[in-house]
Amino acid sequence: MNKHYSIKKLPFIFLLLFFSCEIIDELTDIEEIKGPCTIVLTNGSTVETTEDIELSVRTQAITYRDVNKKLRSLFKNDYQSYTCGN
């Protein structure tokens, strides 16, 4: 039995490996930070969260749940800083 990969399958294999790496990068891009947290917005007001927040390492976007448990996101130009922990 001759087991060899044809040259025609190589682009497909490389494409599959590329997208697998992209998916893994996206999954590891998110850092979970233990709450409660205070986020200082660019206008000087604050957002208080009782739960954890998630920070995208690549884009610096913060995702959190508001008081109604709705998912919210703030992009880097929307906030100045954040602090978390008791």
VMD Tcl script that builds the backbone (N, CA, C; Angstrom):
set m [mol new atoms 258]
animate dup $m
set s [atomselect $m all]
$s set {name element resname resid chain x y z} {
  {N N MET 1 A 0.838 -1.174 0.000}
  {CA C MET 1 A 0.000 0.000 0.000}
  {C C MET 1 A 0.890 1.247 0.000}
  {N N ASN 2 A 0.705 2.089 -0.963}
  {CA C ASN 2 A 1.517 3.297 -1.093}
  {C C ASN 2 A 0.764 4.466 -0.470}
  {N N LYS 3 A 1.286 4.984 0.642}
  {CA C LYS 3 A 0.672 6.129 1.318}
  {C C LYS 3 A 1.522 7.366 1.063}
  {N N HIS 4 A 1.064 8.204 0.183}
  {CA C HIS 4 A 1.765 9.470 -0.041}
  {C C HIS 4 A 0.723 10.553 -0.287}
  {N N TYR 5 A 1.103 11.746 0.064}
  {CA C TYR 5 A 0.218 12.880 -0.124}
  {C C TYR 5 A 0.501 13.508 -1.482}
  {N N SER 6 A -0.550 13.733 -2.210}
  {CA C SER 6 A -0.334 14.341 -3.518}
  {C C SER 6 A -0.041 15.827 -3.341}
  {N N ILE 7 A 0.615 16.362 -4.317}
  {CA C ILE 7 A 0.971 17.791 -4.316}
  {C C ILE 7 A -0.286 18.639 -4.309}
  {N N LYS 8 A -1.377 18.141 -4.836}
  {CA C LYS 8 A -2.626 18.892 -4.897}
  {C C LYS 8 A -3.213 19.129 -3.510}
  {N N LYS 9 A -2.904 18.260 -2.558}
  {CA C LYS 9 A -3.456 18.381 -1.207}
  {C C LYS 9 A -2.650 19.337 -0.322}
  {N N LEU 10 A -1.437 19.666 -0.710}
  {CA C LEU 10 A -0.591 20.512 0.129}
  {C C LEU 10 A -1.190 21.900 0.382}
  {N N PRO 11 A -1.712 22.605 -0.622}
  {CA C PRO 11 A -2.317 23.918 -0.319}
  {C C PRO 11 A -3.468 23.808 0.685}
  {N N PHE 12 A -4.256 22.773 0.568}
  {CA C PHE 12 A -5.354 22.566 1.520}
  {C C PHE 12 A -4.820 22.341 2.925}
  {N N ILE 13 A -3.777 21.561 3.056}
  {CA C ILE 13 A -3.185 21.279 4.370}
  {C C ILE 13 A -2.615 22.558 4.980}
  {N N PHE 14 A -1.906 23.363 4.185}
  {CA C PHE 14 A -1.357 24.620 4.690}
  {C C PHE 14 A -2.459 25.595 5.086}
  {N N LEU 15 A -3.527 25.629 4.298}
  {CA C LEU 15 A -4.654 26.492 4.606}
  {C C LEU 15 A -5.315 26.060 5.913}
  {N N LEU 16 A -5.476 24.791 6.092}
  {CA C LEU 16 A -6.052 24.259 7.328}
  {C C LEU 16 A -5.183 24.597 8.535}
  {N N LEU 17 A -3.890 24.447 8.409}
  {CA C LEU 17 A -2.973 24.792 9.501}
  {C C LEU 17 A -3.012 26.287 9.807}
  {N N PHE 18 A -3.069 27.111 8.775}
  {CA C PHE 18 A -3.119 28.557 8.963}
  {C C PHE 18 A -4.360 28.959 9.752}
  {N N PHE 19 A -5.536 28.460 9.342}
  {CA C PHE 19 A -6.767 28.830 10.040}
  {C C PHE 19 A -6.824 28.252 11.443}
  {N N SER 20 A -6.225 27.095 11.649}
  {CA C SER 20 A -6.155 26.533 13.006}
  {C C SER 20 A -5.340 27.439 13.918}
  {N N CYS 21 A -4.239 27.949 13.416}
  {CA C CYS 21 A -3.405 28.866 14.206}
  {C C CYS 21 A -4.139 30.166 14.481}
  {N N GLU 22 A -4.884 30.681 13.496}
  {CA C GLU 22 A -5.659 31.910 13.682}
  {C C GLU 22 A -6.707 31.729 14.772}
  {N N ILE 23 A -7.387 30.596 14.771}
  {CA C ILE 23 A -8.415 30.329 15.781}
  {C C ILE 23 A -7.787 30.237 17.165}
  {N N ILE 24 A -6.664 29.574 17.269}
  {CA C ILE 24 A -5.973 29.460 18.567}
  {C C ILE 24 A -5.532 30.834 19.045}
  {N N ASP 25 A -5.020 31.689 18.141}
  {CA C ASP 25 A -4.630 33.052 18.514}
  {C C ASP 25 A -5.817 33.836 19.039}
  {N N GLU 26 A -6.973 33.698 18.389}
  {CA C GLU 26 A -8.171 34.409 18.839}
  {C C GLU 26 A -8.587 33.930 20.228}
  {N N LEU 27 A -8.485 32.653 20.494}
  {CA C LEU 27 A -8.891 32.121 21.791}
  {C C LEU 27 A -7.948 32.546 22.901}
  {N N THR 28 A -6.688 32.664 22.607}
  {CA C THR 28 A -5.717 33.044 23.635}
  {C C THR 28 A -5.567 34.554 23.756}
  {N N ASP 29 A -6.251 35.293 22.909}
  {CA C ASP 29 A -6.188 36.752 22.922}
  {C C ASP 29 A -6.939 37.336 24.117}
  {N N ILE 30 A -7.876 36.590 24.681}
  {CA C ILE 30 A -8.741 37.100 25.739}
  {C C ILE 30 A -8.153 36.784 27.113}
  {N N GLU 31 A -8.029 37.824 27.934}
  {CA C GLU 31 A -7.549 37.675 29.311}
  {C C GLU 31 A -8.722 37.968 30.254}
  {N N GLU 32 A -9.038 37.016 31.105}
  {CA C GLU 32 A -10.120 37.222 32.069}
  {C C GLU 32 A -9.540 37.838 33.338}
  {N N ILE 33 A -10.161 38.940 33.779}
  {CA C ILE 33 A -9.682 39.663 34.955}
  {C C ILE 33 A -10.776 39.608 36.016}
  {N N LYS 34 A -10.412 39.147 37.206}
  {CA C LYS 34 A -11.375 38.961 38.294}
  {C C LYS 34 A -11.923 40.287 38.790}
  {N N GLY 35 A -13.241 40.337 38.939}
  {CA C GLY 35 A -13.921 41.532 39.433}
  {C C GLY 35 A -14.070 41.501 40.928}
  {N N PRO 36 A -14.671 42.501 41.477}
  {CA C PRO 36 A -15.336 43.630 40.853}
  {C C PRO 36 A -14.328 44.594 40.236}
  {N N CYS 37 A -14.819 45.372 39.251}
  {CA C CYS 37 A -13.934 46.293 38.528}
  {C C CYS 37 A -14.551 47.687 38.418}
  {N N THR 38 A -13.683 48.653 38.321}
  {CA C THR 38 A -14.082 50.025 38.035}
  {C C THR 38 A -13.365 50.447 36.766}
  {N N ILE 39 A -14.147 50.912 35.790}
  {CA C ILE 39 A -13.598 51.351 34.516}
  {C C ILE 39 A -13.819 52.857 34.410}
  {N N VAL 40 A -12.748 53.601 34.225}
  {CA C VAL 40 A -12.832 55.050 34.079}
  {C C VAL 40 A -12.951 55.364 32.590}
  {N N LEU 41 A -14.059 55.999 32.215}
  {CA C LEU 41 A -14.300 56.342 30.821}
  {C C LEU 41 A -13.578 57.621 30.433}
  {N N THR 42 A -13.455 57.860 29.143}
  {CA C THR 42 A -12.730 59.044 28.670}
  {C C THR 42 A -13.425 60.344 29.063}
  {N N ASN 43 A -14.731 60.296 29.324}
  {CA C ASN 43 A -15.437 61.517 29.735}
  {C C ASN 43 A -15.357 61.750 31.244}
  {N N GLY 44 A -14.619 60.893 31.961}
  {CA C GLY 44 A -14.431 61.049 33.392}
  {C C GLY 44 A -15.393 60.255 34.252}
  {N N SER 45 A -16.490 59.761 33.678}
  {CA C SER 45 A -17.423 58.947 34.459}
  {C C SER 45 A -16.865 57.537 34.626}
  {N N THR 46 A -17.495 56.754 35.488}
  {CA C THR 46 A -17.012 55.406 35.757}
  {C C THR 46 A -18.115 54.381 35.521}
  {N N VAL 47 A -17.678 53.172 35.232}
  {CA C VAL 47 A -18.558 52.011 35.130}
  {C C VAL 47 A -18.113 51.054 36.215}
  {N N GLU 48 A -19.042 50.634 37.065}
  {CA C GLU 48 A -18.751 49.675 38.133}
  {C C GLU 48 A -19.304 48.314 37.723}
  {N N THR 49 A -18.490 47.277 37.827}
  {CA C THR 49 A -18.949 45.919 37.556}
  {C C THR 49 A -18.749 45.075 38.797}
  {N N THR 50 A -19.662 44.159 39.027}
  {CA C THR 50 A -19.520 43.237 40.155}
  {C C THR 50 A -18.906 41.923 39.708}
  {N N GLU 51 A -18.904 41.686 38.397}
  {CA C GLU 51 A -18.381 40.436 37.843}
  {C C GLU 51 A -17.021 40.664 37.187}
  {N N ASP 52 A -16.444 39.581 36.677}
  {CA C ASP 52 A -15.175 39.652 35.971}
  {C C ASP 52 A -15.339 40.422 34.669}
  {N N ILE 53 A -14.230 40.925 34.153}
  {CA C ILE 53 A -14.219 41.526 32.825}
  {C C ILE 53 A -13.278 40.701 31.950}
  {N N GLU 54 A -13.419 40.866 30.646}
  {CA C GLU 54 A -12.505 40.237 29.701}
  {C C GLU 54 A -11.811 41.328 28.905}
  {N N LEU 55 A -10.514 41.167 28.730}
  {CA C LEU 55 A -9.703 42.148 28.008}
  {C C LEU 55 A -9.085 41.468 26.800}
  {N N SER 56 A -9.290 42.049 25.630}
  {CA C SER 56 A -8.620 41.565 24.426}
  {C C SER 56 A -7.197 42.115 24.454}
  {N N VAL 57 A -6.234 41.232 24.508}
  {CA C VAL 57 A -4.839 41.651 24.574}
  {C C VAL 57 A -4.457 42.411 23.302}
  {N N ARG 58 A -4.964 41.963 22.175}
  {CA C ARG 58 A -4.606 42.560 20.894}
  {C C ARG 58 A -5.224 43.943 20.709}
  {N N THR 59 A -6.534 44.085 20.980}
  {CA C THR 59 A -7.219 45.357 20.714}
  {C C THR 59 A -7.411 46.215 21.955}
  {N N GLN 60 A -7.190 45.646 23.146}
  {CA C GLN 60 A -7.401 46.321 24.426}
  {C C GLN 60 A -8.877 46.641 24.679}
  {N N ALA 61 A -9.793 45.972 23.978}
  {CA C ALA 61 A -11.228 46.149 24.216}
  {C C ALA 61 A -11.621 45.406 25.490}
  {N N ILE 62 A -12.491 46.023 26.279}
  {CA C ILE 62 A -12.990 45.424 27.516}
  {C C ILE 62 A -14.423 44.967 27.286}
  {N N THR 63 A -14.730 43.744 27.706}
  {CA C THR 63 A -16.095 43.229 27.652}
  {C C THR 63 A -16.529 42.934 29.080}
  {N N TYR 64 A -17.743 43.371 29.427}
  {CA C TYR 64 A -18.260 43.186 30.777}
  {C C TYR 64 A -19.774 43.051 30.719}
  {N N ARG 65 A -20.378 42.685 31.846}
  {CA C ARG 65 A -21.833 42.618 31.958}
  {C C ARG 65 A -22.299 43.792 32.803}
  {N N ASP 66 A -23.336 44.494 32.307}
  {CA C ASP 66 A -23.860 45.637 33.047}
  {C C ASP 66 A -24.784 45.145 34.169}
  {N N VAL 67 A -25.435 46.068 34.886}
  {CA C VAL 67 A -26.279 45.703 36.029}
  {C C VAL 67 A -27.469 44.845 35.615}
  {N N ASN 68 A -27.867 44.921 34.344}
  {CA C ASN 68 A -28.965 44.102 33.818}
  {C C ASN 68 A -28.468 42.804 33.198}
  {N N LYS 69 A -27.179 42.503 33.396}
  {CA C LYS 69 A -26.523 41.293 32.884}
  {C C LYS 69 A -26.387 41.280 31.364}
  {N N LYS 70 A -26.515 42.452 30.735}
  {CA C LYS 70 A -26.312 42.542 29.293}
  {C C LYS 70 A -24.826 42.690 29.007}
  {N N LEU 71 A -24.375 42.035 27.956}
  {CA C LEU 71 A -22.976 42.077 27.562}
  {C C LEU 71 A -22.664 43.419 26.902}
  {N N ARG 72 A -21.628 44.083 27.386}
  {CA C ARG 72 A -21.212 45.391 26.877}
  {C C ARG 72 A -19.725 45.352 26.527}
  {N N SER 73 A -19.336 46.176 25.585}
  {CA C SER 73 A -17.918 46.283 25.207}
  {C C SER 73 A -17.499 47.741 25.158}
  {N N LEU 74 A -16.274 47.976 25.572}
  {CA C LEU 74 A -15.660 49.298 25.491}
  {C C LEU 74 A -14.352 49.155 24.729}
  {N N PHE 75 A -14.162 49.996 23.730}
  {CA C PHE 75 A -12.920 49.966 22.990}
  {C C PHE 75 A -11.906 50.890 23.650}
  {N N LYS 76 A -10.655 50.750 23.300}
  {CA C LYS 76 A -9.567 51.472 23.962}
  {C C LYS 76 A -9.800 52.982 23.981}
  {N N ASN 77 A -10.399 53.528 22.935}
  {CA C ASN 77 A -10.626 54.976 22.924}
  {C C ASN 77 A -11.854 55.382 23.745}
  {N N ASP 78 A -12.588 54.390 24.309}
  {CA C ASP 78 A -13.759 54.669 25.146}
  {C C ASP 78 A -13.415 54.784 26.632}
  {N N TYR 79 A -12.265 54.267 27.044}
  {CA C TYR 79 A -11.914 54.283 28.465}
  {C C TYR 79 A -10.465 54.713 28.677}
  {N N GLN 80 A -10.216 55.249 29.882}
  {CA C GLN 80 A -8.872 55.694 30.254}
  {C C GLN 80 A -8.100 54.596 30.977}
  {N N SER 81 A -8.790 53.934 31.932}
  {CA C SER 81 A -8.126 52.921 32.747}
  {C C SER 81 A -9.166 52.018 33.392}
  {N N TYR 82 A -8.680 50.973 34.028}
  {CA C TYR 82 A -9.559 50.084 34.792}
  {C C TYR 82 A -8.766 49.524 35.979}
  {N N THR 83 A -9.472 49.259 37.054}
  {CA C THR 83 A -8.886 48.592 38.214}
  {C C THR 83 A -9.845 47.508 38.654}
  {N N CYS 84 A -9.289 46.387 39.060}
  {CA C CYS 84 A -10.111 45.240 39.473}
  {C C CYS 84 A -9.586 44.636 40.752}
  {N N GLY 85 A -10.466 43.941 41.428}
  {CA C GLY 85 A -10.107 43.272 42.669}
  {C C GLY 85 A -10.808 43.878 43.857}
  {N N ASN 86 A -10.751 43.180 44.948}
  {CA C ASN 86 A -11.436 43.649 46.162}
  {C C ASN 86 A -10.707 44.751 46.777}
}
mol reanalyze $m
mol bondsrecalc $m
mol representation Tube
mol addrep $m
